[in-house]
Amino acid sequence: MRILNLFGTLLHDGNLWHLNRRSARGAFAVGLFWAWMPLPFQMVFSALMAVPFRVNLPLSVALVWISNPLTMPVMFYLCYLIGTVVLKAPPEPFLFEASFEWLFHSMKTIGKPLITGCLLMGITASIVGYFAIDWLWRLSIRKEKLARYIKYKQRRAQSPPK
């Protein structure tokens, strides 16, 4: 694949393939942002952003599937409503259809509110996802350390004094 040559040796970065706190929280930020974008090929855009940001590539691509044919209508309608509120625009009739034809036709009538809402939701989901994963990761480490400490104390209490 010639397109992969664009990245050169960047694809050899360990953070793209290993799961650690930094790569996971960044992957959530990238994947959740692109999940809210009303574009075809969201996975490609997510992958293209994951490489220069050096975040977990498979996780960032997988998170895009939060928006799938079942969730897209609800997500994009919510984005449209948020956009109309932010732009103070009157709501137009909105009937979502997962096709290029619908996308190009609807951009004339509902485009600005939809894109505004999608950007706001994407940025919000990205920030919340980033900090939530960071917090959950730290919490799991604390719980693991506490469990080790408790085991250590129990072993120490059971061992006979010297």
C-alpha positions in Angstrom: 0.0 0.0 0.0 1.6 3.2 -1.2 -0.4 5.4 1.1 1.3 3.9 4.1 4.6 5.2 2.7 3.4 8.7 3.6 4.0 7.9 7.2 7.5 6.5 6.7 8.9 5.1 10.0 6.1 6.8 12.1 4.1 3.5 11.9 6.9 1.8 13.9 6.1 4.0 17.0 5.3 1.7 19.9 2.5 4.0 21.2 0.5 3.2 18.0 0.3 -0.4 18.9 0.8 -0.8 22.7 -1.9 0.0 25.2 -0.6 2.4 27.9 -2.2 5.3 29.7 -0.9 8.0 27.3 -1.8 6.1 24.1 -5.2 5.0 25.4 -6.4 8.4 26.6 -5.3 10.0 23.3 -7.0 7.2 21.3 -10.2 8.0 23.1 -9.9 11.7 22.3 -9.2 11.0 18.6 -11.8 8.2 18.1 -14.6 10.0 20.0 -14.0 13.2 18.0 -14.3 11.4 14.7 -17.3 9.4 15.8 -19.3 12.6 15.9 -18.3 13.8 12.5 -21.0 13.3 9.8 -18.4 12.1 7.2 -18.0 8.8 5.4 -14.8 6.9 6.1 -14.5 8.2 9.7 -12.1 5.3 10.5 -9.6 6.6 7.9 -9.6 10.1 9.4 -9.2 8.7 12.9 -6.3 6.6 11.8 -4.7 9.6 10.0 -4.9 11.6 13.2 -3.8 8.8 15.5 -0.4 8.5 13.7 0.9 12.0 14.2 -0.6 12.3 17.7 1.2 8.9 18.5 -1.9 7.3 20.1 -3.2 3.8 20.0 -4.2 3.2 16.4 -6.5 0.2 16.7 -8.4 1.7 19.7 -8.9 5.1 18.0 -10.2 3.4 14.9 -12.5 1.1 16.9 -14.0 4.0 18.9 -15.4 5.5 15.7 -17.9 2.7 15.6 -19.8 4.3 18.4 -21.5 6.0 15.5 -22.9 3.2 13.4 -26.1 2.8 11.3 -28.2 2.3 14.4 -26.8 5.3 16.4 -26.1 7.8 13.7 -29.7 9.1 13.3 -30.0 9.9 17.0 -26.4 11.3 17.3 -26.7 13.6 14.3 -30.2 14.8 15.2 -28.9 15.7 18.6 -26.0 17.5 16.9 -28.4 19.3 14.6 -30.6 20.4 17.6 -27.5 21.7 19.5 -26.4 23.5 16.4 -29.8 25.3 16.0 -29.6 26.4 19.6 -26.1 27.7 19.3 -26.7 29.4 16.0 -30.2 30.6 17.0 -31.5 29.1 13.8 -35.1 27.9 13.3 -35.2 24.1 13.0 -35.8 22.6 9.6 -37.5 19.2 8.9 -34.7 16.6 9.5 -34.9 13.1 8.1 -31.6 11.3 8.3 -30.5 8.9 5.6 -27.1 7.2 5.5 -26.1 8.1 1.9 -23.9 10.5 0.0 -26.9 11.9 -1.7 -28.6 12.9 1.6 -25.3 14.3 2.9 -24.8 16.6 -0.1 -28.5 17.7 -0.4 -29.0 18.3 3.3 -25.8 20.5 3.7 -27.7 23.3 1.9 -30.5 23.3 4.4 -29.3 22.0 7.7 -25.5 22.0 7.1 -24.5 24.9 9.4 -26.4 23.7 12.5 -25.4 20.1 11.9 -21.7 20.8 11.5 -21.7 23.2 14.4 -23.4 20.7 16.7 -21.1 17.9 15.4 -18.0 19.9 16.1 -19.2 20.8 19.6 -20.2 17.3 20.4 -16.9 15.9 18.9 -14.8 18.3 20.9 -16.8 17.7 24.1 -16.7 13.9 23.7 -13.0 14.1 23.0 -12.2 16.1 26.1 -14.5 14.0 28.4 -13.2 10.8 26.9 -9.6 11.9 27.4 -10.0 12.8 31.0 -12.3 9.9 31.9 -9.9 7.3 30.6 -7.0 9.0 32.4 -9.0 9.0 35.6 -10.1 5.4 35.2 -6.6 4.3 34.4 -5.2 6.0 37.5 -8.0 4.6 39.6 -7.3 1.1 38.5 -3.6 1.5 39.3 -4.5 2.8 42.8 -6.8 -0.1 43.4 -4.1 -2.5 42.3 -1.5 -0.9 44.6 -4.0 -1.0 47.5 -4.8 -4.7 46.9 -1.0 -5.5 46.9 -0.6 -3.5 50.1 -3.4 -5.3 51.8 -2.0 -8.7 50.8 1.4 -7.6 52.1 -0.1 -6.6 55.4 -2.0 -9.9 55.7 1.1 -12.0 54.9 3.1 -9.9 57.4 0.5 -10.4 60.1 0.4 -14.2 59.5 4.2 -14.7 59.5 5.7 -15.6 62.9 7.8 -12.9 64.5 11.6 -13.5 64.4 
